[in-house]
Amino acid sequence: MSTKKDYSQIEKAAKRNTLIRTVITYILLGLWALIVLFPFYWMLLTSVKSYGSYNAEYTPKFFTLSPTLQNYVDAFTQVPLARYFANTLIFAIITTVAMLLVIILAAFAFARLEFKGRNTLFSLFLSLMMIPNELVIITNFVTITNLGLRNTFTGLILPSITSIFYIYLLKENFEQIPNELYKAAKVDGTSDFKYLVKVMIPICQPTIVTIAILKVIECWNSYVWPRLITDNEKYFLVSNGIQAIRENGFGRENIPAMMAAVVVISVPLIILFLIFHKKIMAGVSRGGTKG
């Protein structure tokens, strides 16, 4: 009887400790969520405050009783925000599609095709990841300038249509597919391109979708290269457009309208991540699994 009683007490103590740890974990996660989400809340709150009420606040208020959407109207009418959106959409779609074509073919070549010096060449590719981005940007700037492609979509897009990291990630995924499938396909007379399209791409679809989403996000947030290669407002992306809004006096004077523009620009990425976050997690985790 004593042994059963002791065991019961130990079990209750273990459950109590587990509950305490769970509660503490959720409290810490909740606090961390508040810290992370607060800037977004403040941005959204400021965007619905009127210009007068915002300037009348000597002490910042964490709520407003008279929200307004006028700031969003001003953000689209006072500056060419719609053009910035269209430019970014064109840039993101064309760059992502072109990059997928390049990295899929490159990853397939490194994963399945046999040619002399394949491993050495791939090692050289990986070593390029050690070069600082600043040096690459300088080289790209000189090249694009010499080609006369400044202030063009071609100049914006060309340096972004490949990624050594994504080639490496996709190659690792392709190599997880049994090589016997490739040999059997070759025996049946299937071409390399048909095998890639019919077998490898469907199997590795989660990783390819993940790469596409991450590339779209990267293009949407791109700032340094577009800022460097374009000084014509006709080719500004949303990131450069926000900077232009701030610099031309409108955003510096009208902070609520500036925040409205930032909200409008941020919403597509938030929606994209919420819709595809499971695929992103699945693709990244699959890329880290071998065998």
Phi, psi and chi 1 to 4 in degrees:
 res  aa     phi    psi   chi1   chi2   chi3   chi4
   1 MET       -  -42.2  -67.7  -66.5  -67.3      -
   2 SER   -63.0  -38.7  177.3      -      -      -
   3 THR   -64.9  -42.2  -56.4      -      -      -
   4 LYS   -64.4  -38.9  -69.6 -176.9  178.2  179.3
   5 LYS   -65.9  -42.0 -174.8  176.8 -179.9 -180.0
   6 ASP   -63.3  -41.8  -66.6  -19.3      -      -
   7 TYR   -63.5  -40.7  177.7   77.3      -      -
   8 SER   -63.7  -41.0  177.7      -      -      -
   9 GLN   -65.8  -39.1  -69.0  177.4  -12.6      -
  10 ILE   -64.2  -41.8  -66.9  172.9      -      -
  11 GLU   -64.6  -42.1 -172.8  176.7    8.5      -
  12 LYS   -64.5  -40.5  -71.5 -179.6  179.6  179.6
  13 ALA   -64.2  -39.4      -      -      -      -
  14 ALA   -64.9  -42.5      -      -      -      -
  15 LYS   -63.9  -40.7  -70.4 -177.9  178.3  178.8
  16 ARG   -63.8  -42.3 -176.0  169.6   60.5 -107.5
  17 ASN   -64.5  -39.6  -67.7  -23.9      -      -
  18 THR   -64.0  -42.1  -59.4      -      -      -
  19 LEU   -63.8  -42.7  178.5   60.8      -      -
  20 ILE   -62.3  -44.6  -67.9  173.0      -      -
  21 ARG   -62.5  -40.0  -76.4 -162.5  -61.9  -91.8
  22 THR   -64.0  -44.6  -57.9      -      -      -
  23 VAL   -62.4  -45.6  170.4      -      -      -
  24 ILE   -61.9  -41.2  -67.0  174.7      -      -
  25 THR   -60.9  -46.4  -60.5      -      -      -
  26 TYR   -67.4  -35.5  -83.2  101.4      -      -
  27 ILE   -63.8  -45.7  -70.1  174.9      -      -
  28 LEU   -65.2  -40.9  -67.0  175.8      -      -
  29 LEU   -64.9  -38.5  -71.0  175.2      -      -
  30 GLY   -63.7  -42.6      -      -      -      -
  31 LEU   -63.6  -42.0  -68.9  173.7      -      -
  32 TRP   -64.6  -38.6 -177.2 -110.0      -      -
  33 ALA   -62.9  -40.5      -      -      -      -
  34 LEU   -62.7  -42.0  -72.6  175.2      -      -
  35 ILE   -63.5  -42.1  -65.9  172.5      -      -
  36 VAL   -71.9  -41.1  171.9      -      -      -
  37 LEU   -84.3  -17.4  -65.0  176.8      -      -
  38 PHE   -58.4  -43.7 -179.7   76.9      -      -
  39 PRO   -58.0  -37.4  -25.2   35.4      -      -
  40 PHE   -67.2  -40.7  -64.6   96.8      -      -
  41 TYR   -62.2  -44.3  169.1   74.6      -      -
  42 TRP   -65.5  -38.3 -171.0 -103.1      -      -
  43 MET   -63.4  -46.9  176.2  178.8   66.8      -
  44 LEU   -65.7  -41.4 -177.1   61.1      -      -
  45 LEU   -62.5  -45.9  175.6   65.1      -      -
  46 THR   -63.3  -34.1  -55.0      -      -      -
  47 SER   -68.8  -19.5   70.7      -      -      -
  48 VAL  -105.7    8.0  -64.2      -      -      -
  49 LYS   -89.8  141.9  -69.4 -178.6  179.0 -179.9
  50 SER   -70.8  157.6   65.4      -      -      -
  51 TYR   -59.5  -40.6  178.1   74.8      -      -
  52 GLY   -68.8  -44.9      -      -      -      -
  53 SER   -67.5  -34.9   62.8      -      -      -
  54 TYR   -65.1  -45.2  176.7   81.0      -      -
  55 ASN   -71.6  -21.4  -71.8  -30.5      -      -
  56 ALA   -82.4   -7.6      -      -      -      -
  57 GLU   -83.9  107.4  -68.2 -179.7   -2.8      -
  58 TYR   -77.0  -33.6  -65.9  101.6      -      -
  59 THR  -116.1  124.3  -57.7      -      -      -
  60 PRO   -56.1  135.6  -23.7   33.8      -      -
  61 LYS  -105.1  143.3  -64.5 -179.2  179.3  179.4
  62 PHE   -92.8   14.5  -65.3   92.5      -      -
  63 PHE  -158.9  167.3   62.7   91.7      -      -
  64 THR  -140.8  139.6  179.3      -      -      -
  65 LEU   -94.2   -8.1  -61.6  177.1      -      -
  66 SER  -134.8   70.9   54.9      -      -      -
  67 PRO   -67.7  150.9   24.2  -33.2      -      -
  68 THR  -140.3  150.5  177.1      -      -      -
  69 LEU  -103.9    8.7  -63.7  179.5      -      -
  70 GLN   -62.4  -31.7 -177.2   59.8   40.1      -
  71 ASN   -62.1  -35.6  -63.2  -42.8      -      -
  72 TYR   -69.7  -36.8  -69.5   89.3      -      -
  73 VAL   -63.7  -44.9  176.3      -      -      -
  74 ASP   -62.6  -37.7  -67.8  -19.5      -      -
  75 ALA   -62.6  -31.2      -      -      -      -
  76 PHE   -93.3  -22.3  -83.2   95.1      -      -
  77 THR   -97.6  -32.7   56.7      -      -      -
  78 GLN   -81.4  -25.6  -60.2  -62.1  -39.1      -
  79 VAL  -134.8  155.5  -67.1      -      -      -
  80 PRO   -78.1   60.6   28.2  -34.2      -      -
  81 LEU   -65.4  -35.5 -169.0   59.3      -      -
  82 ALA   -62.5  -37.6      -      -      -      -
  83 ARG   -66.1  -41.5 -179.2 -164.0  -63.0  164.6
  84 TYR   -59.6  -40.1  -58.8  155.1      -      -
  85 PHE   -62.3  -47.6 -106.6  100.7      -      -
  86 ALA   -62.4  -43.0      -      -      -      -
  87 ASN   -60.4  -44.5  -70.5  -14.3      -      -
  88 THR   -66.2  -38.6  -52.6      -      -      -
  89 LEU   -63.6  -45.3 -162.6   60.0      -      -
  90 ILE   -61.2  -47.6  -66.1  171.6      -      -
  91 PHE   -59.4  -46.4  171.9   66.1      -      -
  92 ALA   -67.4  -44.6      -      -      -      -
  93 ILE   -67.5  -50.5  -68.3  175.6      -      -
  94 ILE   -64.8  -43.4  -64.6  178.7      -      -
  95 THR   -63.0  -43.5  -58.5      -      -      -
  96 THR   -65.8  -45.4  -59.1      -      -      -
  97 VAL   -63.2  -46.1  171.6      -      -      -
  98 ALA   -63.1  -41.9      -      -      -      -
  99 MET   -65.1  -40.4 -171.9 -154.2   68.0      -
 100 LEU   -60.8  -42.0  -73.2  176.4      -      -
 101 LEU   -60.3  -44.1  -68.9  174.2      -      -
 102 VAL   -68.3  -49.3  170.6      -      -      -
 103 ILE   -73.1  -32.1   68.6  167.8      -      -
 104 ILE   -65.4  -45.7  -72.9  173.8      -      -
 105 LEU   -66.5  -41.4  -66.0  175.6      -      -
 106 ALA   -65.9  -44.5      -      -      -      -
 107 ALA   -63.5  -38.5      -      -      -      -
 108 PHE   -64.4  -42.7  175.8   75.9      -      -
 109 ALA   -61.3  -44.7      -      -      -      -
 110 PHE   -73.4  -26.0  -75.6  121.5      -      -
 111 ALA   -89.6  -33.3      -      -      -      -
 112 ARG  -123.6  -32.5  -77.4  -70.5  175.3  -96.3
 113 LEU   -79.9  139.9  -59.6 -175.7      -      -
 114 GLU  -100.5  118.0  -62.9  -71.4  -17.5      -
 115 PHE  -149.1  156.2   55.8   89.9      -      -
 116 LYS   -66.4  131.9 -171.6  175.0 -178.7 -179.9
 117 GLY    79.3   17.8      -      -      -      -
 118 ARG   -60.8  -49.8 -177.3 -175.0   66.8  173.7
 119 ASN   -66.0  -39.0  -66.0  -27.5      -      -
 120 THR   -64.4  -43.4  -57.7      -      -      -
 121 LEU   -63.9  -40.5 -178.7   60.5      -      -
 122 PHE   -67.1  -37.1 -173.9   67.7      -      -
 123 SER   -63.4  -38.8  -61.8      -      -      -
 124 LEU   -64.5  -38.8  -69.5  174.8      -      -
 125 PHE   -59.5  -46.9  -98.2   77.2      -      -
 126 LEU   -64.8  -34.3  -69.7 -178.6      -      -
 127 SER   -65.4  -23.5   66.3      -      -      -
 128 LEU   -65.8  -20.9  -66.1  177.2      -      -
 129 MET   -67.6  -16.9  -65.1  176.1   65.0      -
 130 MET   -82.3  -10.8  -58.7  174.4   64.5      -
 131 ILE   -77.1  129.1  -61.1  176.8      -      -
 132 PRO   -58.0  143.4  -21.7   31.9      -      -
 133 ASN   -61.0  -31.9  -70.5  -29.3      -      -
 134 GLU   -59.5  -40.0  -70.2   76.0    9.4      -
 135 LEU   -67.1  -39.0  -65.4 -179.4      -      -
 136 VAL   -65.6  -41.4  176.6      -      -      -
 137 ILE   -62.7  -42.1  -71.1  177.2      -      -
 138 ILE   -61.9  -46.1  -67.4  171.7      -      -
 139 THR   -61.7  -45.4  -55.9      -      -      -
 140 ASN   -62.7  -40.1  -71.6  -21.4      -      -
 141 PHE   -62.5  -45.4  175.9   77.7      -      -
 142 VAL   -62.5  -43.1  172.8      -      -      -
 143 THR   -63.8  -49.9  -56.8      -      -      -
 144 ILE   -63.5  -38.6  -66.0  -62.3      -      -
 145 THR   -65.0  -43.7  -58.6      -      -      -
 146 ASN   -64.7  -29.3  -70.2  -21.5      -      -
 147 LEU   -82.9   -4.0  -68.2  174.8      -      -
 148 GLY    71.0   33.7      -      -      -      -
 149 LEU  -108.5   13.8  -64.2  177.2      -      -
 150 ARG   -67.3  148.0  -69.4 -163.4   67.8 -140.3
 151 ASN    57.4   42.6  -68.9  -45.3      -      -
 152 THR  -139.1  155.2   64.2      -      -      -
 153 PHE   -66.7  -31.7  -80.4  113.7      -      -
 154 THR   -61.9  -44.0  -55.8      -      -      -
 155 GLY   -64.6  -34.6      -      -      -      -
 156 LEU   -67.8  -40.4  -83.3  170.5      -      -
 157 ILE   -85.0  -42.4  -67.3  167.8      -      -
 158 LEU   -50.9  -48.8  -86.3 -179.5      -      -
 159 PRO   -68.7   -7.4  -19.4   34.0      -      -
 160 SER  -109.9    9.3  -55.9      -      -      -
 161 ILE   -91.0   10.0   61.5  173.2      -      -
 162 THR  -145.4  159.5 -170.8      -      -      -
 163 SER  -153.3  120.2  168.4      -      -      -
 164 ILE   -64.0  -39.3  -62.1  171.9      -      -
 165 PHE   -62.7  -43.4  173.0   72.9      -      -
 166 TYR   -68.7  -34.8  -70.9  148.0      -      -
 167 ILE   -61.6  -44.8  -68.7  174.3      -      -
 168 TYR   -62.1  -45.1  165.7   75.5      -      -
 169 LEU   -62.3  -44.3 -179.3   63.3      -      -
 170 LEU   -72.4  -35.2 -162.4   53.9      -      -
 171 LYS   -60.4  -42.8  170.7 -176.6  174.6  -68.1
 172 GLU   -60.7  -37.8  -67.9  -62.2  -56.6      -
 173 ASN   -68.5  -44.2  -85.3 -104.8      -      -
 174 PHE   -60.9  -37.3  -77.1  167.3      -      -
 175 GLU   -71.5  -16.0  -72.4 -177.4  -20.2      -
 176 GLN   -75.4  -18.1  -67.0  176.2   30.9      -
 177 ILE   -75.4  128.1  -58.7  173.8      -      -
 178 PRO   -53.5  132.8  -25.4   34.2      -      -
 179 ASN   -66.5  -20.2 -160.9   34.1      -      -
 180 GLU   -61.7  -33.2  -71.8   74.1   13.0      -
 181 LEU   -63.1  -40.7  -73.2  176.5      -      -
 182 TYR   -66.0  -43.8  178.5   66.6      -      -
 183 LYS   -64.7  -40.5  -66.2  179.3  179.4  178.6
 184 ALA   -64.9  -38.8      -      -      -      -
 185 ALA   -65.2  -38.9      -      -      -      -
 186 LYS   -67.0  -35.9  -62.7  -57.5  -69.2 -178.2
 187 VAL   -63.4  -37.5  169.4      -      -      -
 188 ASP   -77.2   -1.4  -69.3  -21.7      -      -
 189 GLY    86.4   16.8      -      -      -      -
 190 THR   -76.1  134.3  -56.1      -      -      -
 191 SER   -74.2  160.5   65.3      -      -      -
 192 ASP   -60.0  -42.5  -71.8  -24.8      -      -
 193 PHE   -65.6  -41.2 -177.3   76.0      -      -
 194 LYS   -66.5  -38.2 -173.3  175.2 -178.8  179.9
 195 TYR   -65.1  -40.0  175.5   76.7      -      -
 196 LEU   -62.0  -46.2  171.9   64.8      -      -
 197 VAL   -73.3  -40.5  173.1      -      -      -
 198 LYS   -86.7  -26.2  -64.0  -67.0 -174.7  179.4
 199 VAL  -115.9  -59.3  178.6      -      -      -
 200 MET   -70.4  -45.3  -58.0 -169.5   80.8      -
 201 ILE   -63.8  -46.1  -69.3  179.4      -      -
 202 PRO   -61.6  -39.1  -26.4   36.4      -      -
 203 ILE   -66.5  -39.0  -68.6  176.2      -      -
 204 CYS   -96.3   20.8  -63.3      -      -      -
 205 GLN   -56.5  -42.0 -176.4 -177.7   10.9      -
 206 PRO   -57.4  -41.7  -26.1   35.3      -      -
 207 THR   -68.8  -40.0  -58.6      -      -      -
 208 ILE   -64.8  -42.5  -65.7  174.4      -      -
 209 VAL   -62.6  -41.4  170.9      -      -      -
 210 THR   -60.5  -45.5  -61.2      -      -      -
 211 ILE   -61.6  -42.2  -69.0  173.4      -      -
 212 ALA   -62.3  -44.4      -      -      -      -
 213 ILE   -64.7  -45.6  -65.4  169.7      -      -
 214 LEU   -63.2  -34.5  -66.8  177.8      -      -
 215 LYS   -69.7  -40.2 -172.6   61.5  178.7  179.8
 216 VAL   -60.8  -44.1  168.8      -      -      -
 217 ILE   -62.3  -41.9  -65.7  174.3      -      -
 218 GLU   -61.7  -42.5  177.3 -173.0  -34.7      -
 219 CYS   -66.0  -40.2  -68.8      -      -      -
 220 TRP   -65.0  -34.9 -157.8  -90.9      -      -
 221 ASN   -91.8   -1.6  -68.5  -31.4      -      -
 222 SER   -60.1  132.4 -179.2      -      -      -
 223 TYR  -132.8  -52.6  175.5   78.4      -      -
 224 VAL   -62.3  -51.6  175.6      -      -      -
 225 TRP   -65.6  -48.8  175.5 -111.1      -      -
 226 PRO   -60.0  -36.3  -24.6   35.4      -      -
 227 ARG   -66.2  -32.5 -176.4   71.5  172.2  175.0
 228 LEU   -80.1  -38.2 -173.2   65.4      -      -
 229 ILE   -95.1  -11.3 -152.2   65.7      -      -
 230 THR  -128.9  130.6   59.6      -      -      -
 231 ASP  -125.0    9.8   50.8   24.4      -      -
 232 ASN  -101.3  123.0 -173.0  -19.5      -      -
 233 GLU   -58.8  -21.3 -167.5  179.1   74.1      -
 234 LYS   -62.3  -25.1 -179.2 -179.5  177.4 -179.2
 235 TYR  -113.2   12.3  -61.7   98.4      -      -
 236 PHE   -66.4  140.1  -82.6    3.2      -      -
 237 LEU   -92.3  176.4  -54.2 -175.8      -      -
 238 VAL   -62.7  -37.4  -71.3      -      -      -
 239 SER   -64.8  -43.9   55.9      -      -      -
 240 ASN   -71.4  -31.4  -52.9  118.1      -      -
 241 GLY   -63.7  -41.4      -      -      -      -
 242 ILE   -62.0  -41.6  -73.7  -64.9      -      -
 243 GLN   -64.0  -39.8 -178.8   66.9   13.0      -
 244 ALA   -65.7  -38.5      -      -      -      -
 245 ILE   -60.9  -41.7  -68.5  172.0      -      -
 246 ARG   -68.7  -37.1 -170.4 -174.0   70.2   81.4
 247 GLU   -80.3  -26.7  -69.4  176.8  -10.5      -
 248 ASN   -82.3    4.1   68.8   13.1      -      -
 249 GLY   100.1  -30.5      -      -      -      -
 250 PHE   -63.2  -50.9  169.2   71.6      -      -
 251 GLY   -72.1  -31.2      -      -      -      -
 252 ARG   -70.5  -33.2 -174.7  163.5   49.0 -117.2
 253 GLU   -88.0  -35.5  -64.5  174.8   -0.1      -
 254 ASN  -113.4   81.7 -166.6  -18.3      -      -
 255 ILE   -62.8  -42.5  -61.4  -61.6      -      -
 256 PRO   -57.6  -41.4  -28.0   36.8      -      -
 257 ALA   -67.4  -36.1      -      -      -      -
 258 MET   -61.4  -43.3  178.2   75.0  174.8      -
 259 MET   -67.3  -33.7  -71.3  -61.7  102.6      -
 260 ALA   -62.7  -41.8      -      -      -      -
 261 ALA   -63.8  -40.3      -      -      -      -
 262 VAL   -65.3  -39.9  174.7      -      -      -
 263 VAL   -61.3  -47.2  169.3      -      -      -
 264 VAL   -59.4  -39.3  170.7      -      -      -
 265 ILE   -72.9  -33.5  -70.4  171.3      -      -
 266 SER   -79.6  -30.0  -57.7      -      -      -
 267 VAL   -58.0  -45.9  164.0      -      -      -
 268 PRO   -57.3  -40.1  -25.8   35.7      -      -
 269 LEU   -67.9  -39.8  -68.1 -173.8      -      -
 270 ILE   -63.4  -44.7  -65.0  173.9      -      -
 271 ILE   -63.7  -43.2  -66.0  175.5      -      -
 272 LEU   -59.6  -43.7 -173.9   68.7      -      -
 273 PHE   -68.3  -41.2  179.5   79.5      -      -
 274 LEU   -63.3  -35.9  -68.8  177.4      -      -
 275 ILE   -74.1  -39.5  -66.8  175.0      -      -
 276 PHE  -111.9   14.1  -66.5  104.1      -      -
 277 HIS   -63.0  -33.6   72.4  -80.7      -      -
 278 LYS   -66.7  -40.7  -69.2 -175.5  177.8  179.0
 279 LYS   -66.7  -36.6  -72.2 -172.6  176.8  -68.4
 280 ILE   -62.9  -46.9  -66.7  175.5      -      -
 281 MET   -63.3  -41.5  -64.6  -60.2  106.0      -
 282 ALA   -65.5  -42.3      -      -      -      -
 283 GLY   -66.2  -42.7      -      -      -      -
 284 VAL   -66.8  -42.9  172.5      -      -      -
 285 SER   -67.5  -34.4   61.6      -      -      -
 286 ARG   -68.6  -35.0 -169.0  177.8 -169.7  -81.0
 287 GLY   -67.4  -23.5      -      -      -      -
 288 GLY   -93.2    3.2      -      -      -      -
 289 THR  -103.2  132.5  -54.1      -      -      -
 290 LYS  -113.8  132.3 -172.0   72.4  176.0  176.0
 291 GLY    92.6      -      -      -      -      -
